[in-house]
Amino acid sequence: MVKSVQIRISVSEQIDDILDRVAKKLGKNKSMLARELMEQKMYDLDLIQRGLKNIEF
């Protein structure tokens, strides 16, 4: 089972406004959109792939 952890981030008013408008346009919650964007950036930076390679089975 995957454990879910909640975090809190602070963004500028401008970023908050953009997230709000895009989330509404996509029909998503703002927090879900922010999470998806963060996860995608981590993939783009190869951080997730490197982390998965370090997992020992």
ABEGO torsion letter per residue (X at the ends): XBBBBBBBBBBBAAAAAAAAAAAAAAGBBAAAAAAAAAAAAAAAAGAAAAAAAABBX
